[in-house]
Amino acid sequence: MARHKVEICGVNTANIQVLSNEEMIVLFQKYKNGDEKAKEALIQGNLKLVLSILKRFHERVDNMDDLFQVGCIGLIKAIEHFNLSYQVKFSTYSVPMILGEVKRYLRDNNSVRIARSIKDTAYKALKKKEELTALHGKEASIQEVATALNLPEYEVQMALDSLKEAVSMFEPIYNDGGDTIYLEDQLEDKKNKNYSLETRIALHDALQKLKEKERYVLTSRYFIGKTQMELAEEIGISQAQISRLEKSGIENLKKMIL
């Protein structure tokens, strides 16, 4: 993709409209009331989000038009399932859905052969994960997906791992002028799966002993997925203060657990 003006599917990316958070809220309210023009406005106003995600894939495909259309499918799904009651920015909610749609397309066109049974399990797991994420407003865990599919957790994990590609966890995938969203922000911390029951109980108890604001910041950041900017706006303090609360909360947890 070119650095400045880019033509994809007849769209001049230099002229793409970017919606403010307030405009997004109004449009979502209209769309939920049956206004299809509002849905179209939401699509047009978030094309830059799709393009920002596609930047990391531009060296791996010959036809960016196809990938752009796939990304738009993910965007439309995110718009259709998004609910204002989630209390998160649309970009935070939609990035995993768009990214998932793009990666699914690339997997389908991958030359690496994967056993049909494993591939079927992986696709069922991805579909169920999307459904659970849309239902609960946060990314579903492997354990939740496995339970919903009535499959062993290790089997679901193995199937999903077979489709993964090695990428940097610290690769930025979107920036809306506030917090940069990195790939690690959208990933489940599977190391926690290896923690003993005693450690998990200790973590739960330690969270309850934190100061109220520290506990709220940590649960909002790591369980719900809110950004520091979103929390700053919600609580009415600066992003720097949110960052300090997050760091002090983590340090206090370490002192109580380790």
C-alpha positions as CSV (number, residue, x, y, z in Angstrom):
1,M,0.0,0.0,0.0
2,A,1.2,3.5,-0.8
3,R,2.2,5.8,2.0
4,H,-0.3,8.6,1.1
5,K,-3.2,8.3,-1.3
6,V,-4.3,4.7,-1.9
7,E,-7.0,3.5,-4.3
8,I,-8.7,0.3,-3.0
9,C,-12.0,-0.9,-4.6
10,G,-12.4,2.6,-6.0
11,V,-12.1,4.2,-2.6
12,N,-9.6,7.1,-2.3
13,T,-8.3,6.6,1.2
14,A,-7.1,10.2,1.5
15,N,-10.8,11.3,1.5
16,I,-12.2,8.8,4.0
17,Q,-14.4,10.3,6.7
18,V,-13.5,9.7,10.3
19,L,-16.3,9.8,12.8
20,S,-16.0,11.2,16.3
21,N,-17.1,9.1,19.3
22,E,-20.2,11.3,19.7
23,E,-21.1,10.9,16.0
24,M,-20.7,7.1,16.4
25,I,-23.1,7.0,19.4
26,V,-25.8,9.0,17.5
27,L,-25.5,6.8,14.4
28,F,-25.6,3.6,16.4
29,Q,-28.8,4.8,18.2
30,K,-30.4,5.5,14.8
31,Y,-29.3,2.2,13.4
32,K,-30.7,0.2,16.3
33,N,-34.0,2.0,15.6
34,G,-34.0,0.7,12.0
35,D,-32.2,3.4,10.1
36,E,-30.2,1.6,7.4
37,K,-28.7,4.9,6.2
38,A,-27.1,5.2,9.7
39,K,-25.5,1.8,9.1
40,E,-24.1,2.9,5.8
41,A,-22.7,6.0,7.5
42,L,-21.0,3.8,10.2
43,I,-19.5,1.6,7.5
44,Q,-18.1,4.6,5.5
45,G,-16.9,6.3,8.7
46,N,-14.9,3.3,9.8
47,L,-13.1,2.3,6.5
48,K,-9.9,3.9,7.8
49,L,-10.1,1.4,10.7
50,V,-10.1,-1.5,8.2
51,L,-7.2,0.0,6.3
52,S,-5.1,0.5,9.4
53,I,-5.5,-3.2,10.2
54,L,-4.7,-4.2,6.6
55,K,-1.3,-2.4,6.6
56,R,0.4,-5.3,8.4
57,F,-0.7,-7.7,5.6
58,H,0.2,-5.7,2.5
59,E,3.4,-7.7,1.8
60,R,1.6,-11.1,2.0
61,V,-1.1,-10.6,-0.6
62,D,-1.1,-9.6,-4.2
63,N,-4.6,-8.2,-4.4
64,M,-5.4,-5.8,-1.5
65,D,-8.8,-5.1,-3.0
66,D,-9.9,-8.6,-2.0
67,L,-8.5,-8.2,1.5
68,F,-10.2,-4.9,1.8
69,Q,-13.5,-6.4,1.0
70,V,-12.9,-9.2,3.6
71,G,-12.0,-6.6,6.2
72,C,-15.3,-4.7,5.4
73,I,-17.2,-7.9,6.0
74,G,-15.7,-8.0,9.5
75,L,-16.5,-4.4,10.0
76,I,-20.2,-4.9,9.0
77,K,-20.4,-7.9,11.4
78,A,-19.0,-5.7,14.2
79,I,-21.5,-2.9,13.5
80,E,-24.4,-5.4,13.4
81,H,-23.4,-6.9,16.8
82,F,-22.1,-3.9,18.6
83,N,-24.2,-2.6,21.6
84,L,-23.7,0.7,23.3
85,S,-24.3,-0.9,26.6
86,Y,-20.8,-2.5,26.3
87,Q,-19.4,0.8,27.4
88,V,-16.3,0.5,25.2
89,K,-15.2,2.3,22.1
90,F,-16.4,0.7,18.8
91,S,-12.7,0.4,17.7
92,T,-11.9,-1.7,20.8
93,Y,-14.8,-4.0,20.0
94,S,-14.4,-4.2,16.3
95,V,-10.7,-4.7,15.8
96,P,-10.7,-8.4,16.9
97,M,-13.7,-9.1,14.6
98,I,-12.1,-7.4,11.5
99,L,-8.7,-9.0,12.2
100,G,-10.4,-12.4,12.7
101,E,-12.2,-12.1,9.3
102,V,-8.9,-11.2,7.5
103,K,-6.9,-14.0,9.1
104,R,-9.6,-16.5,8.4
105,Y,-9.5,-15.5,4.7
106,L,-5.7,-15.8,4.7
107,R,-5.9,-19.2,6.3
108,D,-8.4,-20.5,3.7
109,N,-5.9,-19.4,1.0
110,N,-2.8,-20.8,2.8
111,S,-0.7,-23.4,1.1
112,V,0.1,-25.2,4.4
113,R,-2.0,-28.3,4.7
114,I,-3.9,-28.9,7.9
115,A,-5.9,-32.0,8.7
116,R,-9.6,-31.5,7.8
117,S,-10.8,-32.6,11.2
118,I,-8.5,-30.1,13.0
119,K,-9.5,-27.3,10.6
120,D,-13.2,-28.0,11.1
121,T,-12.7,-27.8,14.9
122,A,-10.8,-24.6,14.6
123,Y,-13.5,-23.0,12.4
124,K,-16.2,-24.1,14.8
125,A,-14.2,-22.6,17.7
126,L,-13.7,-19.3,15.9
127,K,-17.3,-19.0,15.0
128,K,-18.4,-19.9,18.6
129,K,-15.8,-17.4,20.0
130,E,-17.3,-14.6,17.8
131,E,-20.8,-15.5,19.0
132,L,-19.8,-15.5,22.7
133,T,-17.8,-12.3,22.2
134,A,-20.8,-10.6,20.6
135,L,-23.1,-11.9,23.4
136,H,-21.0,-10.9,26.4
137,G,-19.2,-7.8,25.0
138,K,-15.7,-9.1,25.7
139,E,-13.4,-11.7,24.1
140,A,-14.4,-15.2,25.0
141,S,-11.8,-17.5,26.6
142,I,-10.7,-20.9,25.2
143,Q,-12.4,-22.5,28.2
144,E,-15.7,-20.8,27.5
145,V,-15.5,-21.8,23.8
146,A,-14.6,-25.4,24.7
147,T,-17.5,-25.6,27.1
148,A,-19.9,-24.2,24.6
149,L,-18.8,-26.8,22.0
150,N,-18.7,-29.6,24.5
151,L,-15.1,-30.4,23.6
152,P,-11.9,-30.8,25.7
153,E,-10.1,-27.5,26.2
154,Y,-6.8,-28.9,25.0
155,E,-8.5,-30.0,21.7
156,V,-9.8,-26.6,21.0
157,Q,-6.5,-25.0,21.9
158,M,-4.6,-27.4,19.7
159,A,-6.9,-26.7,16.7
160,L,-6.6,-22.9,17.0
161,D,-2.8,-23.1,17.5
162,S,-2.5,-25.1,14.3
163,L,-3.8,-22.0,12.3
164,K,-1.6,-19.4,14.0
165,E,1.2,-17.5,12.4
166,A,4.2,-16.1,14.3
167,V,3.8,-12.3,14.7
168,S,5.1,-9.8,17.3
169,M,2.8,-9.4,20.2
170,F,3.9,-5.7,20.3
171,E,2.9,-5.0,16.8
172,P,0.5,-1.9,16.7
173,I,-2.7,-2.6,14.8
174,Y,-4.7,0.5,15.4
175,N,-4.4,4.0,16.8
176,D,-7.5,6.3,17.1
177,G,-5.6,9.3,18.5
178,G,-5.6,7.9,22.1
179,D,-4.2,4.6,23.2
180,T,-2.5,2.5,20.5
181,I,-4.1,-0.9,20.3
182,Y,-1.4,-3.6,20.1
183,L,-1.8,-7.2,19.1
184,E,-1.1,-8.3,22.7
185,D,-4.2,-6.2,23.8
186,Q,-6.5,-8.5,21.8
187,L,-4.9,-11.8,23.0
188,E,-5.9,-14.0,25.8
189,D,-3.2,-14.6,28.4
190,K,-2.9,-18.3,28.1
191,K,-0.2,-18.4,30.7
192,N,-2.9,-18.1,33.3
193,K,-4.1,-21.6,32.3
194,N,-1.0,-23.0,33.9
195,Y,-1.6,-21.4,37.2
196,S,-2.6,-23.6,40.1
197,L,-6.0,-23.3,41.7
198,E,-4.3,-21.9,44.8
199,T,-2.7,-19.1,42.7
200,R,-6.0,-18.2,41.1
201,I,-7.7,-18.1,44.5
202,A,-4.9,-15.9,45.8
203,L,-5.3,-13.5,42.8
204,H,-9.0,-13.3,43.4
205,D,-8.5,-12.5,47.2
206,A,-5.7,-10.0,46.4
207,L,-8.0,-8.1,44.0
208,Q,-10.6,-7.7,46.7
209,K,-7.9,-6.2,49.0
210,L,-6.9,-3.5,46.5
211,K,-8.1,0.1,46.8
212,E,-11.4,0.5,45.0
213,K,-10.0,2.6,42.2
214,E,-7.1,0.3,41.6
215,R,-9.4,-2.7,41.5
216,Y,-11.8,-1.0,39.1
217,V,-9.0,0.1,36.8
218,L,-7.4,-3.4,36.7
219,T,-10.7,-5.3,36.1
220,S,-11.7,-2.8,33.5
221,R,-8.4,-3.0,31.7
222,Y,-7.7,-6.7,31.8
223,F,-11.1,-8.3,32.0
224,I,-13.4,-5.9,30.1
225,G,-10.7,-4.6,27.7
226,K,-11.2,-0.8,28.1
227,T,-8.3,1.5,27.2
228,Q,-6.7,4.0,29.5
229,M,-8.3,6.8,27.6
230,E,-11.8,5.3,28.0
231,L,-11.3,4.9,31.7
232,A,-10.0,8.5,32.0
233,E,-13.1,9.8,30.3
234,E,-15.4,7.6,32.4
235,I,-13.9,8.4,35.8
236,G,-13.0,12.0,35.0
237,I,-9.3,12.0,35.6
238,S,-6.2,12.1,33.3
239,Q,-4.8,9.2,31.4
240,A,-1.6,9.6,33.4
241,Q,-3.5,9.1,36.6
242,I,-5.1,6.0,35.2
243,S,-1.7,4.7,34.2
244,R,-0.4,5.3,37.7
245,L,-3.4,3.5,39.3
246,E,-2.8,0.6,36.9
247,K,0.9,0.3,37.8
248,S,0.3,0.7,41.5
249,G,-2.5,-1.9,41.4
250,I,-0.2,-4.4,39.6
251,E,2.6,-3.8,42.1
252,N,0.3,-4.3,45.1
253,L,-1.0,-7.5,43.6
254,K,2.6,-8.8,43.1
255,K,3.4,-8.0,46.8
256,M,0.4,-9.9,48.0
257,I,0.8,-12.9,45.7
258,L,4.5,-13.4,45.0
